Amino acid sequence: MDINMLLDWPEVLAFAFLIIGLVMAIFTGNVFILYTVCFLMGLFFGRMWYKLRKSEIVALFLIIMAFFLGFLLGGIWANVRAIALLLLAGILAGYYLHAKKIIRTI
């Protein structure tokens, strides 16, 4: 099975973010840190959504969903609704801050 990085980069990045989410959730010591990391990753994904809003939105959605799945699998002992809401709130807040030029991207 050949992997063509020019065509398969969204799947490779999605798998990498699935592993990253899994590892981040497993190694967090308590629920407060887990929720904080989830919100901060949401801010990161909001920035990426703003930068890629006209070109690669489907690939970004795949990467976000893979991270979310990995984070849920690693943080199975945490509240699933809280993780989903904090990630979504972080994504929306990150996008809003960049869209209103409160935070500028280079």
C-alpha positions as CSV (number, residue, x, y, z in Angstrom):
1,M,0.0,0.0,0.0
2,D,1.6,3.3,-1.1
3,I,1.0,6.5,0.7
4,N,1.1,9.5,-1.6
5,M,1.7,12.5,0.8
6,L,0.4,15.0,-1.8
7,L,-3.0,13.2,-1.8
8,D,-3.2,11.5,1.5
9,W,-2.0,14.3,3.9
10,P,-5.4,14.8,5.6
11,E,-5.6,11.2,6.6
12,V,-2.0,11.1,7.8
13,L,-2.5,14.3,9.8
14,A,-5.9,13.1,11.2
15,F,-4.2,9.9,12.4
16,A,-1.4,11.9,14.0
17,F,-3.9,14.2,15.8
18,L,-5.9,11.1,16.9
19,I,-2.7,9.8,18.6
20,I,-1.9,13.3,20.0
21,G,-5.4,13.6,21.5
22,L,-5.2,10.1,23.0
23,V,-1.8,10.8,24.5
24,M,-2.7,14.2,25.8
25,A,-5.9,12.9,27.5
26,I,-4.2,9.9,29.0
27,F,-1.3,11.9,30.6
28,T,-3.4,14.7,32.1
29,G,-3.6,14.3,35.8
30,N,-7.0,15.7,36.7
31,V,-10.2,16.8,35.0
32,F,-9.5,20.6,35.2
33,I,-6.2,20.2,33.2
34,L,-8.0,17.9,30.7
35,Y,-10.7,20.5,30.1
36,T,-8.2,23.3,29.9
37,V,-6.1,21.5,27.3
38,C,-9.3,20.7,25.4
39,F,-10.3,24.4,25.2
40,L,-6.8,25.4,24.2
41,M,-6.7,22.9,21.4
42,G,-10.1,24.3,20.4
43,L,-8.5,27.8,20.1
44,F,-5.8,26.3,17.9
45,F,-8.3,24.6,15.7
46,G,-10.3,27.9,15.5
47,R,-7.2,29.6,14.2
48,M,-6.6,26.9,11.7
49,W,-10.3,27.1,10.6
50,Y,-9.9,30.9,10.0
51,K,-6.6,30.4,8.0
52,L,-8.0,27.6,5.9
53,R,-11.6,28.8,5.6
54,K,-11.6,29.0,1.9
55,S,-9.5,26.1,0.8
56,E,-9.2,23.0,3.0
57,I,-12.2,22.9,5.3
58,V,-13.1,19.2,4.8
59,A,-9.5,18.2,5.6
60,L,-9.6,20.4,8.7
61,F,-12.9,18.9,9.8
62,L,-11.4,15.4,9.5
63,I,-8.4,16.4,11.6
64,I,-10.7,18.0,14.3
65,M,-12.9,14.9,14.5
66,A,-9.9,12.6,14.7
67,F,-8.5,14.7,17.6
68,F,-11.9,14.7,19.3
69,L,-12.1,10.9,19.0
70,G,-8.6,10.4,20.4
71,F,-9.3,12.9,23.2
72,L,-12.5,11.0,24.1
73,L,-10.8,7.7,24.0
74,G,-8.0,8.9,26.3
75,G,-10.3,10.8,28.6
76,I,-13.1,8.2,28.9
77,W,-13.3,8.9,32.6
78,A,-14.2,12.6,32.0
79,N,-17.6,14.0,31.0
80,V,-18.1,13.6,27.3
81,R,-20.5,16.5,27.0
82,A,-18.1,18.9,28.7
83,I,-15.2,17.8,26.4
84,A,-17.4,18.3,23.3
85,L,-18.7,21.7,24.5
86,L,-15.3,23.0,25.5
87,L,-13.7,22.0,22.2
88,L,-16.5,23.6,20.3
89,A,-16.4,26.7,22.4
90,G,-12.6,26.9,21.8
91,I,-13.0,26.5,18.1
92,L,-15.7,29.2,17.9
93,A,-13.8,31.6,20.2
94,G,-10.6,31.1,18.2
95,Y,-12.4,31.8,14.9
96,Y,-14.2,34.8,16.3
97,L,-11.0,36.3,17.7
98,H,-9.3,36.0,14.4
99,A,-12.3,37.2,12.3
100,K,-12.7,40.3,14.4
101,K,-8.9,41.0,14.2
102,I,-8.5,40.9,18.0
103,I,-5.7,38.4,17.4
104,R,-3.8,38.8,14.2
105,T,-2.2,36.0,12.2
106,I,1.1,36.3,10.4
